[in-house]
């Protein structure tokens, strides 16, 4: 079953306890909120699952969700409605599998970039030491 998007009221989205720590991510929420205000929308949509008539539970996309809420606080002219992916019981497993794969790929990519950056820093420090050694 295909996933679809919908525009829902912010106050219709319920957020359960999650691994996402709003307090720890305050700077990211604030930075993203300012970008959202500038663009007047999100470029990555949160995912929700319908729990009743006009009520949803947030499944994924905690950072974009909290940042959009923050953007609405900072800029009252922002709409209080949000585009979301609506996950159903029929496509939930596929959604979770796709999210898992993308998350793992992002972690690997981030890890690879961090490793390359670390190697570059070591190389630059070694080169600088070598240059300092040669200049003496």
Secondary structure, DSSP 8 states (H G I E B T S, - for coil): ---EEEEEEGGGEE----S--TTTTHHHHHHHHHHHHHHTS-SS-EEEEEEETTEEEEEE-HHHHHHHHHHHHH-TTS-SEEEEEEE-TTTHHHHHHHHHHHHHHHHHHHHHHHHHHHHHHHHHHHHHHHHHHHH-
